[in-house]
Amino acid sequence: MILYLLRHAKSSWEFYELPDHDRPLAPRGERAAKAMAQHLRERGIAPELVLCSTATRARETLERVGLEGVLEPGLYGASAATLLARVQEADAGSVMLVGHNPGLHDLALLLVRNPPPELERKLPTGALVAMELGADGRAELLEFTRPRDLER
């Protein structure tokens, strides 16, 4: 199985009174998601199943990268163990999770054999991790792309 982890793009703090779940993307996040959309198209990344947190910033990221997915309330604030369990029950050759840290970052570190130092340090907003899961439950890193890597 190919697993993609896409952290939501940069969110706005302009409306500080909004609950965390309802924070929208910041202009910087909108630009990053647009750049990631182009990257996904160029690389031909089109997962069979896309699962997305119900948080506004995750949904807006999903929309802006041009993919359709299933909204799952359980992905908001989910731990690495919860995310992994959800992936394991998916019946698809490729799955993308659109969600949040620390769960996504922890999941990447749990699965990826020999992660690069950049990934060990941080899974920034808007970043994509692609990995191929092996029979032993560990994964080979296929790609780690941050929005800043896409600046042209």
GUMI-862923 format. One record per residue (C-alpha): residue in three letters; x negated, y negated, z. Coordinates in steps of 0.5 Angstrom, whole numbers, padded with zeros to 4 digits. Layout:
N
<Ala,<X,Y,Z>>
...
This chain:
152
<Met,<0000,0000,0000>>
<Ile,<-0002,-0007,-0001>>
<Leu,<-0001,-0012,0004>>
<Tyr,<-0001,-0019,0004>>
<Leu,<0000,-0024,0010>>
<Leu,<0001,-0031,0008>>
<Arg,<0001,-0036,0014>>
<His,<0006,-0042,0013>>
<Ala,<0004,-0048,0010>>
<Lys,<0002,-0054,0015>>
<Ser,<0008,-0056,0019>>
<Ser,<0010,-0063,0020>>
<Trp,<0010,-0066,0027>>
<Glu,<0014,-0072,0025>>
<Phe,<0020,-0070,0028>>
<Tyr,<0018,-0068,0035>>
<Glu,<0025,-0067,0038>>
<Leu,<0026,-0061,0033>>
<Pro,<0025,-0055,0036>>
<Asp,<0019,-0051,0034>>
<His,<0023,-0046,0030>>
<Asp,<0026,-0052,0026>>
<Arg,<0020,-0056,0024>>
<Pro,<0019,-0057,0016>>
<Leu,<0013,-0057,0012>>
<Ala,<0009,-0063,0012>>
<Pro,<0007,-0067,0006>>
<Arg,<0000,-0063,0006>>
<Gly,<0003,-0057,0007>>
<Glu,<0008,-0058,0001>>
<Arg,<0002,-0059,-0003>>
<Ala,<-0002,-0053,0000>>
<Ala,<0004,-0049,-0002>>
<Lys,<0004,-0051,-0009>>
<Ala,<-0003,-0050,-0010>>
<Met,<-0002,-0043,-0007>>
<Ala,<0004,-0042,-0012>>
<Gln,<-0001,-0043,-0018>>
<His,<-0006,-0038,-0015>>
<Leu,<-0001,-0033,-0014>>
<Arg,<0002,-0034,-0021>>
<Glu,<-0006,-0034,-0024>>
<Arg,<-0007,-0027,-0020>>
<Gly,<-0001,-0024,-0022>>
<Ile,<0001,-0023,-0015>>
<Ala,<0008,-0021,-0014>>
<Pro,<0010,-0016,-0008>>
<Glu,<0015,-0011,-0009>>
<Leu,<0018,-0013,-0002>>
<Val,<0017,-0020,0001>>
<Leu,<0019,-0021,0009>>
<Cys,<0020,-0028,0011>>
<Ser,<0021,-0031,0018>>
<Thr,<0027,-0035,0019>>
<Ala,<0023,-0041,0022>>
<Thr,<0024,-0047,0017>>
<Arg,<0017,-0048,0015>>
<Ala,<0016,-0041,0013>>
<Arg,<0022,-0041,0009>>
<Glu,<0020,-0047,0006>>
<Thr,<0013,-0044,0004>>
<Leu,<0016,-0038,0001>>
<Glu,<0021,-0043,-0003>>
<Arg,<0015,-0047,-0005>>
<Val,<0010,-0041,-0007>>
<Gly,<0016,-0039,-0012>>
<Leu,<0018,-0032,-0009>>
<Glu,<0024,-0029,-0006>>
<Gly,<0024,-0025,0000>>
<Val,<0029,-0022,0006>>
<Leu,<0029,-0027,0012>>
<Glu,<0028,-0023,0018>>
<Pro,<0029,-0027,0025>>
<Gly,<0024,-0022,0028>>
<Leu,<0018,-0024,0025>>
<Tyr,<0018,-0031,0028>>
<Gly,<0013,-0030,0034>>
<Ala,<0012,-0023,0033>>
<Ser,<0006,-0020,0035>>
<Ala,<0001,-0016,0031>>
<Ala,<0004,-0009,0033>>
<Thr,<0011,-0011,0032>>
<Leu,<0009,-0014,0025>>
<Leu,<0005,-0007,0023>>
<Ala,<0011,-0003,0025>>
<Arg,<0016,-0007,0020>>
<Val,<0011,-0006,0015>>
<Gln,<0010,0001,0016>>
<Glu,<0018,0002,0016>>
<Ala,<0018,-0001,0009>>
<Asp,<0019,0003,0003>>
<Ala,<0015,-0001,-0002>>
<Gly,<0008,-0001,-0006>>
<Ser,<0006,-0008,-0004>>
<Val,<0009,-0012,0002>>
<Met,<0008,-0019,0004>>
<Leu,<0009,-0022,0011>>
<Val,<0011,-0030,0011>>
<Gly,<0010,-0032,0018>>
<His,<0006,-0035,0024>>
<Asn,<0000,-0034,0028>>
<Pro,<-0003,-0031,0032>>
<Gly,<0001,-0025,0030>>
<Leu,<-0001,-0025,0023>>
<His,<-0008,-0027,0025>>
<Asp,<-0008,-0021,0030>>
<Leu,<-0006,-0016,0025>>
<Ala,<-0011,-0018,0020>>
<Leu,<-0016,-0017,0025>>
<Leu,<-0013,-0011,0027>>
<Leu,<-0013,-0008,0020>>
<Val,<-0019,-0010,0016>>
<Arg,<-0025,-0007,0016>>
<Asn,<-0031,-0012,0017>>
<Pro,<-0027,-0018,0016>>
<Pro,<-0031,-0024,0014>>
<Pro,<-0033,-0029,0019>>
<Glu,<-0029,-0034,0016>>
<Leu,<-0023,-0030,0017>>
<Glu,<-0025,-0027,0024>>
<Arg,<-0025,-0035,0026>>
<Lys,<-0019,-0037,0024>>
<Leu,<-0013,-0036,0019>>
<Pro,<-0011,-0043,0017>>
<Thr,<-0004,-0045,0015>>
<Gly,<-0002,-0044,0008>>
<Ala,<-0008,-0038,0008>>
<Leu,<-0007,-0031,0004>>
<Val,<-0010,-0025,0006>>
<Ala,<-0009,-0019,0001>>
<Met,<-0011,-0012,0003>>
<Glu,<-0011,-0005,0001>>
<Leu,<-0008,0000,0007>>
<Gly,<-0012,0006,0007>>
<Ala,<-0009,0013,0010>>
<Asp,<-0013,0012,0016>>
<Gly,<-0009,0006,0018>>
<Arg,<-0015,0001,0016>>
<Ala,<-0015,-0004,0011>>
<Glu,<-0020,-0006,0005>>
<Leu,<-0020,-0014,0004>>
<Leu,<-0018,-0015,-0003>>
<Glu,<-0018,-0023,-0002>>
<Phe,<-0018,-0028,0003>>
<Thr,<-0016,-0035,0000>>
<Arg,<-0015,-0042,0004>>
<Pro,<-0011,-0048,0001>>
<Arg,<-0018,-0051,0001>>
<Asp,<-0021,-0046,-0003>>
<Leu,<-0016,-0048,-0008>>
<Glu,<-0017,-0055,-0009>>
<Arg,<-0019,-0057,-0016>>
